[in-house]
Amino acid sequence: MRKLHPLSIAIALVLICLGALSGILLIAWAAAPWLPSSDFRGLILTALAGVTALAGVLAVYRLFLAIFPLEAGEVGDNLSASFRYEVHQMFYLMLFTQLVRSNLLPVPLLRVLQVALGARMGENSYFGGVVYDPSFVEVGSDTLTGDGSLLTPHMIEGKRLAYYPIKIGSNVTIGARAIILAGVTIGNNSIVGTGSVVTKGTVIGDNEIWAGTPAKFIKKNLAAAAAAKTGPERPKSPRRNQEVEML
Ligand SMILES: CC(C)(COP(=O)(O)OP(=O)(O)OC[C@H]1O[C@@H](n2cnc3c(N)ncnc32)[C@H](O)[C@@H]1OP(=O)(O)O)[C@@H](O)C(=O)NCCC(=O)NCCS
């Protein structure tokens, strides 16, 4: 892994502290004067301050991304090329990764958090596992990623750092503990088997079941295809991983 530049670390830490502090001050200003003194006053204020501190950090993070948007592709290792990615990584290393991995948040709240972090999700779709870099993740409706699954649009391979979007269609099931790597596209009504690894840049079509490590085409998801009436079946030629050209 590359060493982060000290300037990126310092700026990320300042932004995180600013966000958290503004959330805490907001509660001190807006709620503290109104809360009656009781045995629970301190507890309630601390809980509210925790939530608004997180909201403050989220707001600062999104503002940073609006000013310095992350783009897909290889990231150079000089400061000017990697600054925005390093600040983004710091937010994850210091806070967001612990939060999404903690299992503290109920799955519907995890969805709210991932959307707040930049994931694009259709209705009734949920992440049962971890998603890194949600601004590179797009999911249709009625899709579930299973318990303990991992979606990772970033590639850290030695000194190499790159980001490629993960696109998942509607009515897709990603099996428990499956891993989806950068640049993967998964079509509507498809299933990835439990514990599978879908390697970089793989393209899974509509109505397909893939499984294994590395994941390979197993069979058509005929039931889903019929239910969705998505048109004619694809030919039964052997499926192969299709690497995205740039990988
Ligand atoms: C992939 C899956 C959909 C296949 O189920 P199925 O259609 O009933 O198919 P079968 O169990 O008959 O398996 C078909 C073949 O795939 C293989 N296979 C099934 N699941 C596999 C997996 N997770 N990894 C590797 N191979 C797998 C079977 O060994 C079988 O191979 P064979 O034809 O050589 O004997 C199912 O095994 C699965 O993993 N579902 C995901 C469930 C899940 O995790 N949901 C989220 C919960 S939070």
The ligand as a MOL file (V3000), in Angstrom:
LIG
                    3D

  0  0  0     0  0            999 V3000
M  V30 BEGIN CTAB
M  V30 COUNTS 48 50 0 0 0
M  V30 BEGIN ATOM
M  V30 1 C -25.8670 -20.2380 -6.5660 0
M  V30 2 C -27.2140 -20.7710 -6.0620 0
M  V30 3 C -28.3190 -19.7720 -6.4000 0
M  V30 4 C -27.4600 -22.0810 -6.7960 0
M  V30 5 O -28.6460 -22.6900 -6.2840 0
M  V30 6 P -29.4720 -23.7250 -7.2120 0
M  V30 7 O -30.0210 -22.9920 -8.3920 0
M  V30 8 O -30.4470 -24.4030 -6.3440 0
M  V30 9 O -28.3810 -24.7030 -7.7990 0
M  V30 10 P -27.7240 -26.0130 -7.1640 0
M  V30 11 O -27.6530 -25.9650 -5.6820 0
M  V30 12 O -28.3930 -27.1720 -7.8150 0
M  V30 13 O -26.2240 -25.8830 -7.7170 0
M  V30 14 C -25.9280 -25.9000 -9.1190 0
M  V30 15 C -24.4230 -26.0670 -9.2680 0
M  V30 16 O -23.7860 -24.8940 -8.7350 0
M  V30 17 C -22.8580 -25.2660 -7.6960 0
M  V30 18 N -22.9540 -24.2450 -6.6530 0
M  V30 19 C -24.0690 -23.8520 -5.9920 0
M  V30 20 N -23.7750 -22.8680 -5.1260 0
M  V30 21 C -22.4550 -22.6530 -5.2330 0
M  V30 22 C -21.5650 -21.7660 -4.5760 0
M  V30 23 N -21.9980 -20.9020 -3.6450 0
M  V30 24 N -20.2580 -21.7750 -4.9390 0
M  V30 25 C -19.8110 -22.6460 -5.8750 0
M  V30 26 N -20.6310 -23.5230 -6.5420 0
M  V30 27 C -21.9170 -23.5140 -6.2150 0
M  V30 28 C -23.3220 -26.6150 -7.2130 0
M  V30 29 O -22.2490 -27.3220 -6.6470 0
M  V30 30 C -23.8410 -27.2330 -8.4840 0
M  V30 31 O -22.7320 -27.6970 -9.2470 0
M  V30 32 P -22.8700 -29.0790 -10.1100 0
M  V30 33 O -23.9380 -28.7970 -11.1400 0
M  V30 34 O -21.4930 -29.2280 -10.7070 0
M  V30 35 O -23.2300 -30.1380 -9.1470 0
M  V30 36 C -27.2050 -21.0110 -4.5010 0
M  V30 37 O -26.3390 -22.0740 -4.1880 0
M  V30 38 C -26.7140 -19.8090 -3.7280 0
M  V30 39 O -25.5190 -19.6430 -3.4570 0
M  V30 40 N -27.6380 -18.8840 -3.3910 0
M  V30 41 C -27.3350 -17.6570 -2.6650 0
M  V30 42 C -28.1170 -17.6060 -1.3470 0
M  V30 43 C -27.6650 -16.4710 -0.4720 0
M  V30 44 O -26.5290 -16.4260 -0.0120 0
M  V30 45 N -28.5730 -15.4780 -0.2510 0
M  V30 46 C -28.3150 -14.3100 0.5970 0
M  V30 47 C -28.5160 -14.6660 2.0540 0
M  V30 48 S -28.1310 -13.3140 3.1270 0
M  V30 END ATOM
M  V30 BEGIN BOND
M  V30 1 1 1 2
M  V30 2 1 2 3
M  V30 3 1 2 4
M  V30 4 1 2 36
M  V30 5 1 4 5
M  V30 6 1 5 6
M  V30 7 2 6 7
M  V30 8 1 6 8
M  V30 9 1 6 9
M  V30 10 1 9 10
M  V30 11 2 10 11
M  V30 12 1 10 12
M  V30 13 1 10 13
M  V30 14 1 13 14
M  V30 15 1 14 15
M  V30 16 1 15 16
M  V30 17 1 15 30
M  V30 18 1 16 17
M  V30 19 1 17 18
M  V30 20 1 17 28
M  V30 21 1 18 19
M  V30 22 1 18 27
M  V30 23 2 19 20
M  V30 24 1 20 21
M  V30 25 1 21 22
M  V30 26 2 21 27
M  V30 27 1 22 23
M  V30 28 2 22 24
M  V30 29 1 24 25
M  V30 30 2 25 26
M  V30 31 1 26 27
M  V30 32 1 28 29
M  V30 33 1 28 30
M  V30 34 1 30 31
M  V30 35 1 31 32
M  V30 36 2 32 33
M  V30 37 1 32 34
M  V30 38 1 32 35
M  V30 39 1 36 37
M  V30 40 1 36 38
M  V30 41 2 38 39
M  V30 42 1 38 40
M  V30 43 1 40 41
M  V30 44 1 41 42
M  V30 45 1 42 43
M  V30 46 2 43 44
M  V30 47 1 43 45
M  V30 48 1 45 46
M  V30 49 1 46 47
M  V30 50 1 47 48
M  V30 END BOND
M  V30 END CTAB
M  END
